Amino acid sequence: MSMSEVNKGGRPREEPTNVRSVRLPNRVWKLVQKASKGSRSVNEYIQTLIENDLIKRKMLKKSERKKLSSKTSTKRSQ
């Protein structure tokens, strides 16, 4: 991977993102953390939930879904 493919934070560039904040009650956040254990991160888990809902509402095509990381794909196939 060349340096042009990496952003200043050292992570590979995927697509532009926005930093947002979500306020959730502690009891809900703890449940989200627990449910996300099969995902790479809580953020990836929340993104998957949102994408699933947008696909269900026909606002996003399955082909437009963010590709899952290999770590997540491996866990799901087992």
N, C-alpha and C positions, 0 to 999 in steps of 0.2 A: 504494500500500500504506500503510495507516494504521499508526501506532505501536502500536496494540493488537494488530496481527498479527505484530509482531516481538518476539523475546525479548530479554533483556538483552545477549546476545552479538551482537545485530544480525542474526541469521539468522531467516528466516521460520519460524513455528511449523508443524510438520508433525504429529508425534505424540510423546507422551512417550518419552524415551529414558533409558537407564541407562549410566553410564560404567563400562566394563569394561576389563580388561587381559588380553591374550593373550601368552603367552611362546612364541616360535618360535625355532628355531635360525637363525642368520644366513643360512645357505645357503638355507633355506626362505623366509625373509622376502624375500631378494633376488629369488627366483623369483616370489613373489607380487607384488612391486613391478613386475617386468618384465611379468608377465601382465596386470596391471591398467592398463596404459598406454591401453587402449581405453575404460576407465571414467573417470568423473570423479575418483575418488579410490580409494586402496587400501581404505578403509572401505566404499565403495559396492560395490566388487568382491567383498569378503568377504561382504557382506550378500546379494549376488546368488547367490553360491555356496550360502550357507546356505538362502536361500529356495528355490532349485532343489531341494536335497535334501529340504526339508520338503514341497514339492509332490509330489515323487516318492514320499515315504512317506505321502502323503495326510493330512498333519497341517496343511497350509495349502492353501487354495484359490487358484487362479490369480488370482481376482478380489481376493484379499486381499493380493496382492503389492504392494510399494511401487512407486509409479509412478516410472519412470526419468526422470531430468532431461532436458530438451530437448537439452542438449549431447550426452548419451549416445545418445539416440534418433536424433539426426541422424547421428552417426557410424555407428551400426549399420545405418541404412537406405541408406548409400552403397555 
